[in-house]
Amino acid sequence: MAGPLVTPPDPTVPVDRFEAADPAEIVEWAARRFGEDLVVTASFEDAVLVDLVAQVAPRSRIVFLDTQYHFAETLWYVEELRRRFRLRLEIVRPAPNVIPDNQWQEDVESCCARRKVEPLARALAGQAAWMTGIRRADGPTRAGVPIVSWDPARSVVKVNPLARWSDEDVAAHQRARDLPLHPLTDRGYRSIGCWPCTRPVAPGEDRRAGRWTGLAKTECGLHIEERP
């Protein structure tokens, strides 16, 4: 069942219908409903979300949060997809006073806050809606993610058009659209974040098991409402 659209209510957002909707239909609806007030954030772990946006909402603003610690392969992949799909892509970086350092070794929460959470806040400032590529299949912390909901922490409507899709659905879409894979995918990386905090996933582990190994941390802080 779709999660509730918490106050402020908006009767023009038909939340209940989206559980049976195709992701492309959801992307198109969000772009039509919110227009320039919609921000799409893409992790570029794969090409599925940006492919859908490029097909049905090509003028949508797509944001990539450059933490200064992405794998070289991720940065290459971002540029490859930017060119292929002619994306309206904006690279959002940490504040000017935040430089590469070793904080990830001592305080990963603060590191994520400076390099992801604060840049996202700037990207969403003054916007009405935020679209992401997170899915229920990502792992236990995201198993209940709604397709459309109100994000009270950021005062935006949050749209997750791929929420219902399984790994098999994603793979089928990639094959059907002949999408390039992230170079690390074939090396066992199923959830790809910053290089200091990401490892390949072993057989039988959930896809986000390779993030922040050895720590209780399971989310970077962007998707705080998905935490159990």
C-alpha positions in Angstrom: 0.0 0.0 0.0 1.3 3.5 -0.8 2.5 5.6 2.1 0.4 8.6 3.1 1.0 12.0 1.8 1.4 13.7 5.2 0.4 17.3 5.7 0.3 19.6 4.0 -2.3 17.6 2.1 -2.7 18.1 -1.7 -5.8 16.8 -3.3 -4.2 17.0 -6.7 -1.7 14.3 -5.8 -3.5 11.0 -6.3 -1.3 8.8 -4.1 -3.3 5.6 -4.1 -3.2 5.1 -7.9 0.6 4.8 -8.1 1.0 1.3 -6.7 -0.2 -0.1 -10.0 1.4 2.5 -12.2 4.3 2.0 -14.6 7.4 4.0 -13.5 7.5 6.0 -16.7 3.9 7.1 -16.0 4.9 8.2 -12.5 7.9 10.2 -13.9 5.7 11.8 -16.5 3.1 12.7 -13.9 5.6 14.3 -11.6 7.3 16.3 -14.4 3.9 17.6 -15.5 2.6 18.2 -12.0 5.7 20.0 -10.6 7.5 21.3 -13.7 10.5 23.4 -12.8 9.8 22.8 -9.1 10.9 19.1 -9.5 14.4 18.0 -8.7 15.6 14.5 -9.7 18.6 13.1 -7.7 20.5 10.3 -9.3 23.2 8.2 -7.6 24.3 6.8 -11.1 24.5 3.4 -9.6 22.7 2.4 -12.8 21.1 4.2 -15.7 17.5 3.2 -15.2 16.1 6.4 -13.6 18.0 8.8 -15.9 16.8 6.7 -18.9 13.2 7.0 -17.8 13.6 10.8 -17.2 15.3 11.2 -20.6 12.5 9.4 -22.3 9.4 11.1 -20.8 10.6 14.2 -19.0 13.9 15.3 -20.7 13.8 18.9 -19.4 13.8 17.7 -15.8 16.7 18.9 -13.7 18.9 16.0 -12.6 21.2 16.5 -9.7 24.3 14.4 -8.9 25.8 14.9 -5.4 29.6 14.9 -5.9 30.9 14.0 -2.4 34.6 14.3 -3.5 34.9 10.6 -2.7 33.2 8.9 -5.6 34.9 6.1 -7.4 36.7 7.2 -10.7 34.4 4.7 -12.4 31.3 6.5 -11.1 32.5 9.9 -12.3 33.2 8.4 -15.8 29.8 6.8 -15.8 28.1 10.1 -15.0 29.7 11.8 -17.9 29.0 8.9 -20.2 25.3 9.0 -19.4 25.2 12.8 -19.5 26.4 12.7 -23.1 24.3 9.7 -24.2 21.0 11.1 -22.8 21.8 14.8 -23.1 20.8 15.2 -19.5 20.1 18.5 -17.9 22.6 17.6 -15.3 23.7 19.7 -12.3 26.7 18.6 -10.2 26.3 19.7 -6.6 29.4 19.7 -4.4 30.0 20.2 -0.7 30.3 23.8 0.6 33.5 25.6 -0.5 35.1 25.2 2.9 34.7 21.4 2.7 37.7 19.8 1.2 38.9 16.2 0.9 40.0 15.1 4.3 40.0 12.0 6.5 36.8 12.5 8.4 35.4 9.3 7.0 37.9 7.4 9.1 36.6 8.9 12.4 33.1 10.3 12.0 31.1 8.9 9.1 27.9 10.5 10.2 29.4 14.0 10.0 31.2 13.2 6.8 27.8 12.2 5.2 26.2 15.3 6.7 28.8 17.6 5.1 29.1 15.8 1.8 25.5 14.6 1.1 22.9 16.0 3.4 23.9 19.7 3.3 24.4 19.7 -0.5 21.0 18.0 -1.0 19.4 20.7 1.1 20.8 23.3 -1.2 19.6 21.4 -4.3 16.1 21.2 -2.9 15.8 24.7 -1.6 12.7 26.4 -2.9 11.6 23.2 -4.8 8.2 21.5 -4.4 9.1 17.9 -5.3 12.1 15.5 -5.1 12.4 12.3 -7.3 14.8 9.5 -6.4 15.7 6.0 -7.6 15.4 4.2 -4.3 13.6 0.8 -4.3 12.1 -1.5 -1.7 14.4 -4.2 -2.9 17.5 -2.2 -1.9 17.3 -3.7 1.6 15.5 -3.9 4.9 15.7 -0.1 5.7 13.9 0.6 2.4 11.4 -2.2 2.4 8.5 0.1 3.1 9.4 3.0 0.9 6.2 4.7 -0.6 6.0 5.7 -4.2 4.7 9.2 -3.4 4.8 10.8 0.0 5.3 14.0 1.9 8.9 14.5 3.2 8.3 16.6 6.3 12.1 17.0 7.0 12.5 18.8 3.7 9.0 20.1 3.0 8.7 18.5 -0.4 6.7 15.8 -2.1 9.0 12.8 -2.6 8.5 10.6 -5.6 10.1 7.2 -5.9 8.9 5.8 -9.3 11.1 2.6 -9.1 10.0 1.7 -5.5 8.1 -1.5 -6.6 10.8 -2.8 -9.0 12.8 -5.9 -8.1 16.4 -6.5 -9.2 15.0 -8.6 -12.0 12.8 -5.7 -13.2 15.8 -3.4 -13.3 17.9 -6.0 -15.2 15.1 -6.5 -17.7 14.8 -2.8 -18.3 18.5 -2.5 -18.8 18.5 -5.3 -21.4 15.5 -4.0 -23.2 16.9 -0.5 -23.5 20.5 -1.7 -24.0 21.7 0.5 -21.1 25.4 0.6 -20.2 26.2 -0.8 -16.8 28.2 0.9 -14.1 31.8 -0.5 -14.5 31.8 -1.8 -10.9 28.6 -3.8 -11.3 30.5 -6.8 -12.7 33.0 -6.6 -9.9 30.4 -7.4 -7.2 29.4 -3.9 -6.2 25.6 -3.8 -6.0 25.2 -0.6 -4.0 27.8 2.0 -5.0 28.6 5.0 -2.9 31.9 6.7 -1.8 35.0 4.6 -2.2 36.0 4.6 1.5 32.7 3.2 2.6 31.8 0.8 -0.1 32.8 -2.8 -0.8 31.7 -5.6 -3.1 28.7 -7.7 -1.8 29.2 -11.4 -1.0 26.7 -14.0 -2.3 23.6 -14.1 -0.2 24.1 -10.6 1.3 21.5 -7.8 0.6 22.5 -5.2 -2.0 23.4 -2.6 0.6 25.5 -4.9 2.9 28.6 -3.4 1.3 28.0 0.0 2.7 29.7 1.1 6.0 30.9 -2.4 6.8 31.3 -3.0 10.5 29.2 -0.1 11.5 25.6 0.1 12.6 25.1 2.8 10.0 22.9 1.7 7.0 21.8 5.1 5.5 23.7 8.2 4.6 21.0 10.5 5.8 19.4 11.5 2.5 16.4 9.1 2.9 15.9 9.5 6.6 12.1 8.7 6.6 12.9 5.2 5.3 14.6 4.2 8.5 12.7 1.6 10.6 
